[in-house]
Amino acid sequence: MKNKHIMLSKFWNKTCEFSKKALTALKNNAIRGAKWAGYDGLLNMETGALMVIFLKVFLPTLWAAAAAFISVLIKSAIDENNGQKGEVHDLVCATVGVTIGVILLAALL
């Protein structure tokens, strides 16, 4: 039992070290676009792509992309209406996410 625990702790330590090294490498060598988009932008990209893929179950691909893009615009309008600053990079990142979703669907079909 102790051997398994020791093996797991060594594996966990190596995994944590690798994650820390990868994170510092990404921070040091990050692409300017990734710094510009930030975490929020990456989340918008992921959400846009997932919306297209989910809506494809019910709609054709182009309709799914259009519905996802319209929902992105509605979300942006709601954010502005609630007093939050409407940011261009959110729209750009969400549009890129919708495009990635369409490309993924085209590659899968």
Contacts in CASP RR format, 6 or more apart in sequence:
PFRMAT RR
TARGET T0000
AUTHOR 0000-0000-0000
METHOD contacts of the structure
MODEL  1
MKNKHIMLSKFWNKTCEFSKKALTALKNNAIRGAKWAGYDGLLNMETGAL
MVIFLKVFLPTLWAAAAAFISVLIKSAIDENNGQKGEVHDLVCATVGVTI
GVILLAALL
26 34 0 8 1.000
34 42 0 8 1.000
36 89 0 8 1.000
37 45 0 8 1.000
37 89 0 8 1.000
37 93 0 8 1.000
40 90 0 8 1.000
40 93 0 8 1.000
41 89 0 8 1.000
41 90 0 8 1.000
41 93 0 8 1.000
41 94 0 8 1.000
42 93 0 8 1.000
44 72 0 8 1.000
44 90 0 8 1.000
44 93 0 8 1.000
44 94 0 8 1.000
44 97 0 8 1.000
45 93 0 8 1.000
45 94 0 8 1.000
45 96 0 8 1.000
45 97 0 8 1.000
45 100 0 8 1.000
46 97 0 8 1.000
47 94 0 8 1.000
47 97 0 8 1.000
48 68 0 8 1.000
48 72 0 8 1.000
48 94 0 8 1.000
48 97 0 8 1.000
48 98 0 8 1.000
48 100 0 8 1.000
48 101 0 8 1.000
49 97 0 8 1.000
49 98 0 8 1.000
49 100 0 8 1.000
49 101 0 8 1.000
49 104 0 8 1.000
50 101 0 8 1.000
51 64 0 8 1.000
51 67 0 8 1.000
51 68 0 8 1.000
51 71 0 8 1.000
51 98 0 8 1.000
52 61 0 8 1.000
52 64 0 8 1.000
52 65 0 8 1.000
52 68 0 8 1.000
52 97 0 8 1.000
52 98 0 8 1.000
52 101 0 8 1.000
52 102 0 8 1.000
52 104 0 8 1.000
52 105 0 8 1.000
53 101 0 8 1.000
53 104 0 8 1.000
53 105 0 8 1.000
55 63 0 8 1.000
55 64 0 8 1.000
55 67 0 8 1.000
55 68 0 8 1.000
56 64 0 8 1.000
56 105 0 8 1.000
58 64 0 8 1.000
59 67 0 8 1.000
61 102 0 8 1.000
61 105 0 8 1.000
61 106 0 8 1.000
61 109 0 8 1.000
64 105 0 8 1.000
65 98 0 8 1.000
65 101 0 8 1.000
65 102 0 8 1.000
68 98 0 8 1.000
69 94 0 8 1.000
69 95 0 8 1.000
69 98 0 8 1.000
72 91 0 8 1.000
72 94 0 8 1.000
72 95 0 8 1.000
72 98 0 8 1.000
73 91 0 8 1.000
75 94 0 8 1.000
76 86 0 8 1.000
76 90 0 8 1.000
76 91 0 8 1.000
76 94 0 8 1.000
79 86 0 8 1.000
79 90 0 8 1.000
80 86 0 8 1.000
END
